[in-house]
Amino acid sequence: MENREIKRFNLMSFLLKVLVSTFAVVITSYLLSGVVVPDFMTALVVAFVLAVLNALLKPILIILTIPVTIMSLGLFLLVINAFIIQITAYVVRGFEVNSFGWAVLFSIILSVVTWVLELPARSGHPGGRGPDQPPRQGF
C-alpha cells in the first residue's frame, strides 16, 4: 500500500472506532441513571474527547502511577479511567456524570459495551472466525 492509502485507512479506522464508541456511550448512558447524555451529537463529542484524552493523557497518568497500580494489582487503572471520564464531563457541555462512583461504573460498562460492539469488526466475519479459517470441530 502507498503511504496515502495507509493514512486513509488509519483515518477510516479511527472514525469507525469513534462511531462505535459513540453508540457505546449512548447505550451505557441509557443503562446508568447517574450519567446523562442528552443527544447523539453530545455522545459523538464525548467519544471523540475520550479518544483524544485516552491517547494523550492516559499514558502519562499510567506512567506517573505505576507504583500505586502495581500495589493495587492494576485496579488503580479504574481510577484513571474514571478520572478521564470526569475530565470529559467537565469539558463536554451536556455530558453529566453525577459522581466519581458513576464514572467508575460508566468506564467499566462502556468498556464491555464497546468490546461487544467491536466483536464483528475484529474477526471480519460474523461467526467470529475469518473466511480463511477452517470451521470448528466439536464443541
Secondary structure as GFF3:
##gff-version 3
##sequence-region A 1 139
A	DSSP	alpha_helix	3	31	.	.	.	ID=ss1
A	DSSP	beta_strand	35	36	.	.	.	ID=ss2
A	DSSP	alpha_helix	40	56	.	.	.	ID=ss3
A	DSSP	alpha_helix	58	64	.	.	.	ID=ss4
A	DSSP	alpha_helix	66	71	.	.	.	ID=ss5
A	DSSP	alpha_helix	76	91	.	.	.	ID=ss6
A	DSSP	beta_strand	96	97	.	.	.	ID=ss7
A	DSSP	alpha_helix	100	123	.	.	.	ID=ss8
###
